[in-house]
Amino acid sequence: MKITKIEAATIRTGTVSGRIADGAHDDVIVRVHTDAGITGVGEVDAPPSVIKAIIEAPTSMLWAQGFQDLIIGEDPLQPARIWEKVYEGTIYAGRRGLGIMALGAIDIAIHDIAGKALKQPVYKLLGGAVGRPDYRIADGAHRPYAVPYASILPAGETVSAYHKDGLAKLGSAIEAGFRAAKMEILYADRGDDRSVLDLIRASRRLAGDRLDLLVDVGYRWHDAKSAIPAVRAMEEHNVFCLEAALHIDNLRGYAELSEASTTRLAVGEMLTTRFEFLDFMDRGRVNVVQPSAGRVGGLTEAVRVGRLAHDRGVLCVPMAWKSGISIAANLHLAAALPNTPYFEFMVLADDVSDVRRRLVTPEFQLEHGVIPLPARPGLGVEVNDEILAAYSIR
């Protein structure tokens, strides 16, 4: 079997704005075709038109070859070989950032092909369900599911409105049976540190001991000394982990903050390749890494990140804010890693776009706080071509 074609389709729903943190209103859908008639699908949360341009760009020179030239003709049952070939062949301009993200979308699609060809769900190709045993199962078998956390992005122009909406969404997540939830406190200078702590306190009061509470503050503080008082104050509310405390380039600051607090520090949504994650684990001393399967270079590289974290006693909590394609990829990733207690699940709500709600079928269903691992081959999802056509950017 050989790869014969790579397609990148861009879509957009509603209004795209530089003021919102929700990236699920546009997307790039990558399809990889083979001579066996098997097609795989992938995506990445990145500027769709740029990813499309990178995938379609022709070869420039030895270290800036075109994706098509590097991949077409390759065997999709060898995703790691293809990953290394593309990484080296595009290293002049692609070794980090958007080049890796484009590779990530393709790598996910290639894993989808491999699973379909071998009639196996992707997590089995990644090593199988090696999550911690669930001792509520009589024989102590490894869990046949992965555990999502409800990712809550409140809406509201004022701090009061933001808190009200966030707590309402948290209540819905609790009622739905989630075992963990992340409150995204991204109101920047609209609220001070006291407001951040007020929402954390209210969230813990609402949740009680029923679920783990993750918190994302959107790179709120400039330096560790500014962050330390608030982060120490969070400790009494038993925050599972604090995401994006400092600017993504402040490795020294993360190390200082990690030393000063017992709250786990988490980072990863902006990182590409295992090399950046290694810097944050070994120099930044973070306790939780959050690879996004697309952004980090696909499942091939995400598994490497997770295993490097496991070797260091660091948790891996995959993140994704896009369509069901990314959710599927991270579900399989979570199943294949022993140090992954949760993975991000963007909760369906009234204000969620069709990219998240209707782009793929079937929608993964929460059952008693977990999502059963799919038995279908590949990623286990298919693109809804009607939605793809309806929102296509031409």
Summary of the structure (lengths in Angstrom):
residues: 394
radius of gyration: 20.3
end to end distance: 31.8
largest distance: 59.3
contacts: 1449
relative contact order: 0.15
helix: 41%
strand: 19%
